[in-house]
């Protein structure tokens, strides 16, 4: 396990997070996300509420939900069960869209920034492209959604479900971020070899990002619960999206520093290998 490299790249990413250029990067996907989700919610959110309300009324869902909430001591949430379920359904879609926006729109800029500033001598071998990144992200999202659906029954086994979900989010994050971090610098063979050699470390970074990413979910659900009483729901949505973007941008920096450092060491080892062979032959 490359724990020292993980911590070193974390520290460098934390320092880079507060650079003015990196802070500005969060504004681009924020505006796109707010326009996308604001438009979708203004268009179909009430229809989603009506569908859930109708489904619960027809299938005696409110009585079942009341019994479950009462057993948990959360009966007060019965009045906001419909918006809570709607937000719970929208949350994964919102997170995935933020992750894709950061991967496709922000990561190339992060790669150029970190490469020019911290790895100016590292050769760019262009093993990836914008289209390749988009297709890789879509393919990873498809596998992720399939895995999420397949593990839905585990929700009735909370101790297992609590660990499965962060593992899936960590897997998705490391897949998308590692590809984008290496797209401009590594060729295809180098990228595959590096990811295979460092998969546990990359997965750890993704898992940590997934756990930290649960914090905006609390704000998101808080907005859902308050929307029945206060007109601050758009504020909660905007803040949750911005927090997701900041977390994903930091994660992108973390992956960028880790991957470029690993790539540099791998190339140095390849260059040194013939010398080692010559010395052993002598």
N, C-alpha and C positions, 0 to 999 in steps of 0.2 A: 504494500500500500504506500502511495506517495503522499504521506501526510504533510511533510515539510513543504512540498510543492503546492499542496492545496492551501495551506495557511499563508504561504508567501504570495501566491496569486490573489488570495482574498484580501490581503493587506494592500496590495497594489491597486486592486479594483476599488477598494474603499477610498483610497486617495484620489483616484481618477474620477470617481462618482461626483465629486464636488467641483470639478472643472466646469467653467462657464459653458463651454461648447457641449459637454455631455448633458448638462442640465437642460439646455435648449433642445436637445434631441428628443426629450420626452414630450415636447409640445406638438410635434408633427403627428405621431400616432394618437396623441390625446385628442386633437381636433378631429381626426378621421374617425376615431372610436365614438366620440360624443355625437358626431353627425350621424354615424351609422346607427348606434343604439338609440339615440334620441329620436331619430326618424322612425325606426321600427316600433319603439314603444308608443310613440304618438299615433302610429298607424294601427297597430294590432294588440297593444297591451290590454285594452279593455275587452277585446274579443277573447283573449286568453283567460282573463278573469271570468268572463261569462261562461266559457266552456267548462272551467273547473267547477264553478258554482253549479252549473246544470248537471254535470257528472255526479257531483257529491249528492245533489238533491235526488237524483234518479236512483242512486245505488246505496242510499242510506249512509253515505260517507261521513256526514257530520256527527252522527251518533257514534260511529266507530272511532272517529278522530277525538271526540270528547272523552270517550272511555280511555283511550291511550294517553291523552294529555292529562287527564285526571289522575291516572296511575303514576304519572311522572311529576305531579304537583304543578303542572303548567296549564291548568284549565283556562287561565286568563288569555292564553294565546288562541282560544277558539274563535274569537271575533276577528282575528287576522289570519286565519288558516289559509284562506284563498290566496291573498297576496304573498304569503310566505311560500306556498307551494309554487306559485308562478315564478318567484325570484329564485327558488331552488332549482327550477327547471332551466332558467335563463343563465344562471351563474356559470356552469361549465362552458356554455357557448361564448360568453363574454370573455372568460379567461383564455380560451383557445384563440379567439380573435386577437386579443392583445398579444399573445405569444407569437402568432403568425406575423402581425404587424411589426413587432420588434425584430423578429428574425429576418423578414424580407426587406423592411424599410430602414431599420436602424443599424443592424449588425454590420452591413457593408461600411457604413461611416465609422462605426466603432473600430472595425478592422483596420481601416486606413489610418485612423487617429493613433491607435496603439502601435501599429506597425511603423509609421513614420517617426513617432516620438521615442519608442522604446526598443524597436527592432529594425533600425534603418538598414542594416546590412543583410537582413534575412531575404533571400531570393523569393520572388513571387512566381509560383509555377501554375497558377490559375487552374486548379483542379475542379473548380465548381463555377457556377454561373447563376445569374438571377433566376432564369427559368428552372435550372436544376434545383436551386434552393426552394423555389415555390413548389415544384413537384415532389421533392423530398419531404417538405413540410406537410403537404396534402396527404401523401402516402402514410406518413407517421400519424397524422390525425385520424385517418381511417382505421389504422390498427388500434389506436388508443380508444376510439369510440367502440370498436368491436370488443376490446378487452373490458371496457367499463360496463357494457351491456351484459357480457358474460359473467361478470362478478357481482351483478345486482343482487342475486340471492344471498350474497354474503352480508347484506345489510342486516339480516336477522341474526348474524353472529358478530356483534359489535367489536369484540377484541380483535378478530381477524380483519374485519372491514376497515378498522381504523388504520391498520398498517398497509392494507392493499392499495387504498386510494393514494396516499403519498408516494408509494412505490410506482404506481402508474404515472402520476404526474412527474416524478423524478425521471422516469424513463423517457417520457415525451420531451421534457425540457432538455435532457442531455442529447437526445437524438437531433433535435432542431438546432440547438446552440452550437454543438460541436461541429456540425456540418458547416454552418455559417462562419464560425471562427476560423476554419481551415480552408474555406473555399478559394480565397485569393492567394494563399501562401503555399499550400501543399498540393501536389498532384494526387491523382486518384489513388495510386498505390500507397503513397505516404499517409493519406488520410485514413484509409482502411487499416493500415498497420498500426498507426498511432491510436486510433479508437479501440482497436482490439487489445493493445498493450495496456491502455490506461482506462479501460471500461469501468472497473470498480471505483476509481477516483472520480471519473466523470459522473457516474451515477450518484456518488455521495454529494457532489456539488448540486446535482439536480434535485436530490431529495431534500437537502437543506433549503434550496430555493422553494420547493413545494411546500414545506412546512411554514416557512416565513410567508409564503403567499396565501396562507389561510387567514392571515390577519385582516386583509381587506374584506374577506367573506363575512366577518363579523359586522363590519360597517354596512355592507350590502344588506345583510339580513336585518340589521337595525333599522335601515331605511324602509325595508318592507313592512316591519312592524309599526313604524311610526306613521306610515303614509295614511292610515285610516284616521289619524288625529291631527297631523301637522302637515303643512304644505312644503316640507323640506325634502321630499323624496328626490327631486332632481339633484339637490346638493349631495345627498348620500351616494347617488349613482356616479356623479362626476368625481367625487373624492375616491370612491372605490376603484374606478377605472384608472385614475391618475396614480394611485398607490400600486396597482398591479403593474403599470408601465414602468414606474421607478424601480420596482423590485426586479422586473425582467431585464431592464437595462443594466442594473447592477450585476445581475446574473450573467448577462452577455459579456460584460467587462471581465468578470471572474473567469468565464470559459475562455475568453480571448487571451488573457494573460497566461492561463494554465496551458492552453493548447500551443501557443507560440513558443513558450519556454520549452515544452516537451518536444516540439518540432525542431527547434534549434539544437537541443541536445542530441536528438536522433541523427541529424545531419552531421554534427560534429563527431559522433561515434562512427558513422559510416566513413568519414574522411580519415579518422584515426585507425581504422581497421587494417588497411594495407600496411601501415607502419608496424603494427603489432605483428602481422604475419611475417614481415621481413626480419624483425628482431628475433622472432622465434626460430626462423629458418637459419639465421646466423648462429 
